[in-house]
């Protein structure tokens, strides 16, 4: 069903029926409940804390010294967070935090090639997002300081991210 068809259908519904549909949707879908809870009480800090915990939990998946983190799950969580429309600054902050967390975790566990590539792609996407929303200078400052810190990641990982950064410029 298209948005136009849905809009037309909703206009034709009586208020009570529309209310009932929204309440059934609220009770049956966790995502809708989360969205309405945030919409009615927009506490961005609480939302960010919740998604940071979920991202950290995903990044902490490991077995025998190897990371079992799924970059697809990381990207999905960031997209879910963006869906709450909390503001571009908060979306940017969440991407920066995620990148720093992934780079920091790489010192503790061994990443597979997909995780290296996925983290580099996340960095590229973050810079592109920042550029679209006129925050590129802040994003570049975060990435530069992240790559300058020799204690956060292995030399191999920092070199890989630096190469990606040079390819963007």
Secondary structure, DSSP 8 states (H G I E B T S, - for coil): --HHHHHHHHHHS-HHHHHHHHHHHHHH-HHHHHHHHHHHS--HHHHHHHHHHHHHHHHT-EETTEE---HHHHHHHHHHHHHT---HHHHHHHHHHHHHHHHHHTTTSB--HHHHHHHHHHHHHHHHHHHHTT-HHHHHHHHHHHHH-TTTS-HHHHHHHHHHHHHH-
